[in-house]
Amino acid sequence: MKLSCAITSLALALLPFGAAAQTFDDYMRDFFSVPRLDEPVAEKPVSFDYDLRFDFAFVNNEYDSSNREFSPSQTIAATRISPYVGVRVRQGETGRHRVMVGVDVLKDFGAVLNFGKLFVDFSVWYQFDGTFGKNKLSAIAGIYPRYLTEGRYTSVIYSDYFRFYDNNFEGVLLKWRRPKAFYEIGLDWNGRKGPQRRERFNIFTSADAAATSWLRFGWQGMFQHYACTDETAGIVVDECFLNPYMTFDFAQMSGLQALSLTIGPYVEYERDRRFHGKPLIPVGGDAVFLIRNWNVSLRNEFFYGQSMAPFWRDVDGRDEVYANNLYYRDAFWQVTLGDPRKFSWYDCLEASWTPHLTDFLDLKIAVKAHFLDGPKGPFAGWQQIATLTFDLQSLLDRDNRLKMRNAREKRRSRRQAVPPGPQTTL
């Protein structure tokens, strides 16, 4: 009897401490905004919005096998952090408005620390996301980060180097998503005419639509206007590139994470208005094979055709080689060092490992090998690559989806638990 009384007294004595501890846990949970999945979601008409991205890239290029004729051998290691803050406004049940502002802070490893050069870019954009039945529309205007684009753009349009060091687009972006299709078109005005700077802009577009569970059609394309400075009037290059493609996707049939073959033609129009009287129209064909399982991928891209960068080695009116000043694509898309009108081939083989750490953290470790008609044989060189991306928005979107799903299930269970109306027993 005495023992039971002692146990009861001890339990009653510890009860306030347990309640206080629980209250403190709830307070800390609410303070740090950890999602409470047991509560319904009520979105406010106006709310504070934020995002944060962190990127790390290590790329070691070894191109001595091609005598460094296409691209120099070098090692690139850099990190970038991009914080964004803003306001989100809800318009009924179908529309969302966002106004965001942010900066890019980038540092190359080993470079002399210069705080003035750390802040490499500034972002400010307006975004509308609307739902119209089964269709979704997104419209963006301003200086917006590259990750907002969702289309397929391979290295023949934007190289990995360009993607990392040029993180923002300046212009507009329109995205339209249907249940089985996606369309995107955007404008990047990245050059204002001045004493040392050219007027230039490019329009990029991508699409992807499913015909069946294993067949998809789409395109990737770009138009670029590369004009003159104040001192080089009349020097203008026009470039238009289009790659329609079809993808055979056998992942569901095979049980693998990915198993696909993408094929399509390359058609390009290029004209240097001052130094080349007639335009060049390079053509070719491309086939990309991809297989992935256990997060290990093997991707091979084979191209046969003419140079997709025919003016790469030409000199403009300021005695500067066009090269990367004109083109955003990889240098290997020159295909050959000789006549750009000659038909030749280019092959890129990539093996990569992309472990799924979390929904908001992407890690990639890869090796690339390049082959083409080079001065010292078909092997042009290889790369060792490691990239890491932290995306806070993916974490926020995941938690919001979990909360909304849990709220729907809770409402459904409550409806099912409601007893039926009064019944009369005869």
N, C-alpha and C positions, 0 to 999 in steps of 0.2 A: 504494500500500500504506500509506504513511504517512497519507494523507488518510482512508482507511477506518478505520484505527486511531484517529485523532483523533475521528472522528464516533462510533465505538463508545464511546470513553472519555467523551466529553461526554454521551452518552445515559445511561451508567451513573452518571455523576455527578449528573445531573438527576433520576434515578429516585426517590431518597429525597424530594426536594423535591416532586415530583408526587404521591407517595403521601401525604406530609404534608398537602399542599393538599387532596387528596381527603378525607382523614380530618377535616380542619378543616371542610370543607363539610358532611360528614355530621353532625359535631357541632353545627354551627349549625342545620342543618335539623331535627335532633331537638330542639334547645333551643327553637326557635320553633314546634314541633309542626306543621310543614308536612306535609300528607298524603303518605305513602310508598305510592303506588299499586301498588308491586310486592310488597307484603307482605300476607299474609292478615290479616283482621280478627278479633280475639278480644275480644269485649266483656267487660269486667270485671263481676262481680256487683254491686259498689258502686263508683261513680265520681263524681268532681267534675263538676258541671254549671254552665253559665253562659250568659248571653245578654246582648245589648246592642242597644238601639234608639235611633236618633236621628231626630227629626222636626223639620222646618222648614216653616212655613206663612206665606204672604203672601197676604192677601185684601183687595182694595180694593172696597168696596161703594159704588156711586153710585146712589142712589135718589131723586134730586131730581125725576125725571120723574113719580113718584107722590106728590110733595110729602112724601116720607118718612112717609107715613101707615101703611104696613105695617111698615117696618123703617128704622132710622136709617142715614144715610150715614156710613161710617167706614172706616178702614184698620186692619187687624189684621196685625201681623207678630210672630211669636214662634218660639222654638225650645225643644225639650224633649229631654232625654237620660234614658234609663231603663235603668240597669244592673241585672242580676239574677244572683244566685249561688245555688247549692243543691247537692243531692245527688240522684243518679239510682241506683235500685236495680232490678236485673233479676230478674224472676220467671220462671224457665224460659225457654222460647222464645216465649212468647205475651204476657207481661205486662211492663210497665215502670212504675215508681213514681218520682215526682219531688216533692221538697219545695223550693220556691224562695222567696227573699226579695229585695226590691228597693225602689228609691225612684224617684220622678219629680222631676226638677229642671227647672223651667220658668221662662223669662224672656221677658216682653214687651219688644220693642224700644222704646226710648225711655222706658220706665218707670224710676222711681227705684230704684236698686239696694237691695234689702232682703234680706239673706241669710236672714232668718227666713221670708220668703215664697217663696224659691226652691224649697224642698223642699215641694212642693204635695201630695204623696200618698205613701203607703206601701203596698207590696204584699207579701203572704205567702200562698202557696197550696199545696195538695196536688193532684197530678194523677196519674191512672191511665190508661194507654193499653194496651188489650188487643186481641188478635186472636183471633177465634173463627171459624175457617174462612175464609170470604170476607167476614166482617163485622168491623168495627172499632168499638170502644167507647172513648170518652173521658169521664172523670168528673173534674170539677174543683170544689174547694171552698175558700173563703177569699176574699181580696181579690186578684183576678186581672186581668191587663191585658186591655183590650178586643180586642187583636189575636188572642186565642185563640178568639174567636167566628169562625165561617166562613159564617154564613147571610147571606142577602140582606136588608138593611135600608135602605130608601131614605129620603129626607129627610122623608117623611110620618111616620116614626117617630123617627129621630134626625137632627138637622141636622148639617152639617159643623162648625159652630161647637161644638156640644155634643160631638161625637166628639173634637175636638182638646183641648178644655179639661177634659173629664171622661174621663180615660184608663183608669179602672179600674171594674170591677163588684165589688160586695160581696155574695157569696152563693154560688150553685152554678151549674154548667153541665154539661149532659149532651149528648153528641154521638154519633150512631149513623150509621155509613157503610156502605152496601152497594155492590156493584159498579155499580149504576145509580141509586142513591138516597142522599139525605142528609137527616137529621133533627136538629134542635137545639132545645133549650129551656133557658132560663136564668132565674135570679132575681137581681135587683139591689136590695138593701135599702139605699137611699141616704138614709134620714132616720130619726133616732131622736127621739122626742117629748121636748121640753124647753121651757124658757121662750121661746126665740126660734126654735126649729126644729120643723118638722112631722114627724110620723111618715108615712113614705111608702115604697113599694116598687113595683117593676114586674116583671112576668113577660113575657119576650120569647121568641118562637119563630119558626122558619123551617124550610122543607123544600123539597126539589127532587128530582124523580124523572123519569127519562127513559122515555117511552113508546115512542118510536122514535128514530132518529138525528136527526130534525128537529123532534120535538115533546116538550116537557117540561111537567110540572105541578108546582105548588108553592104555598106560601103564605108570608106574613110577617104577624106579628101581635104585639100587646102588650096587656097588662092592667095598669092602674095604679090604685093606691089612694093618694089624696092626702088625708091626714087633718089633724088639728088640732094646735095647740100647747097648752101648759098653760093659756093664757089664752083660747083660742078653742075651747071644747068644743062639739062638735056640728057643726063645719064640716068636711064630708067631701065629696070629689069622687071619683066612680068613673068610670073610662074604660076602655073595651074596644074595640080596633080589630082588624079582620081584613081581609086582602086575599088571597084565593085568586087564582091567576093561571095562565095557560098561555102558553108561549113557543114561537114558531115560529122555529127556528134554521136558516137557509139558508147558513151559512158554508161547509160542505163542498161544497154544490152550486155556489156562486158562485166559490169559490176565494179569497174575501176572508178577512181575519183575523176579522171579525165581521159578521154580517148577520142581525138578529133583530127580531122584533116580539113584545112582551109585552103582553097585555091581561088585564084582570080587574076585578071590582067592588070598591068600598070600602064597608065597613059598619062603623059605629061606634055605640057606646052610651055616652052621657055623662049623668051625673046629679049635680047639686049638691044634696045632701040638705037643706041649710038654706034656700037662696035660690031653688030651683026645685023645685016640688012634683013635676012630671012629668019623666021622663027625656027626653032628646033622642036621636033615632036618625038621624043624618045618613047619607046614602047618596050614591054616585056611581060613576063608572067611569073607568078610567085606561088609557092606551095609551102604550107606550114603544117608540120606534123607534131602533135603534142600527146604525150602519155604521162599520166601521173597516178601514183598510188602510194599509200603510206607517207604522203606529203613529199615524196621524192618525184621530181619531174625530169623528163627528157624532151627537149624541144629542138626541132631542126627546121630551119627556114632555108629554102633553096629558091634562088632567083635566076632566070635566064632572060637576057635582053640587053638593051643599051644603057648607057650611063644615066642614072637618075640625078646626076649633078654635073651636067656638061660644061658649066662655066666655072667649076671649082678652081681651076688653075689659071683662069684668065685674070687680067689686070684691069681695074677700073680707071676712071679719069684722074684719080689721085695717086696712081701708081701703087695701089694696094691690091693684093690678091683677094679675089672674092671669098673663096673658102668658107669659113664659118661666119664671115661677115654677112654673107648672103643666105647661106643654107642653115637650117635648123637640124638637118638629118646627120646621121653618122657618116664619117668620111669614107667608109667602105662602099657606100652606094655610088662612088665613082666607077666601081666595077672593074675598070681597067685604066692603066696609066697612059694608054695610047689614044687613038682616035675615039672620042666619046660616042661617035655614031656606030662604032663597031659592036657587034653582038658578042657578049661574053657571059660569064656566070659568076655568082657569088653565093656562098653557103655559110650559114652561121649555126653552130651546134652549141646548145646550152644545157648543162646539167645543174639542177638546183635542188635545194632542200628548204622547205618553208614550213617549219613546225608550227602547229596551232597552239600558241601559248595562251592567249586570251582573245576575246572578240575585239579588243581595242589595241592590241600590240601585234605588229607584223614583223617577223624576222625572216630574212632571206640570205642564204649562203649559196653562191653560184660560181660556176666556171664556164667561160665562153671561149670558143675556138672559132677563128675566122679563116675562110678559105676562098681564094679567088685567083685570077690570072696575074700573079705578082712577079716582080723582077727576079726573085730567088726561088720560085716554085709556088705551088698552090697554097702552102700553109703561110698565112699572113701574120699570125700571132695569136695570143690568147690573153684573157683577163681573169683575174680573181676578184670576186665581188662579195661584199657583205653590206647589207642595209638593214636598218631598224627604224620603224615608224610607230610612234605612240599617237593615237587619235582619240582624244577625249570625247568627241562627238559620237563616236561609235558606242562608247560606254553609256553616254546619256540616252541615246536612242534605244539601246538594249534595255536599260532600266525602265524607260517609259513604256516600252512594249510589254514588259513583264507586269508593270503596275496596271496597265489598261486591260491586259488579258485576265489578271487576277480579279479586277473589279467586275469585268463581265461575268466571270464564273461565279463570283459571289452574288451578284444580282440574280443570275439564273437559278442558283441554289435557293435563294430566298423566295423566288416565285414558285418554285416547285414545292417548297415547304409550307406555303400558305394553305390552310385547310379549305376544303370546298365549302360552298354556301350551305345554308340550312337545308336539311333533308327531312322529308316526312315519311315516317315508317308506318306502313299499313298493317 
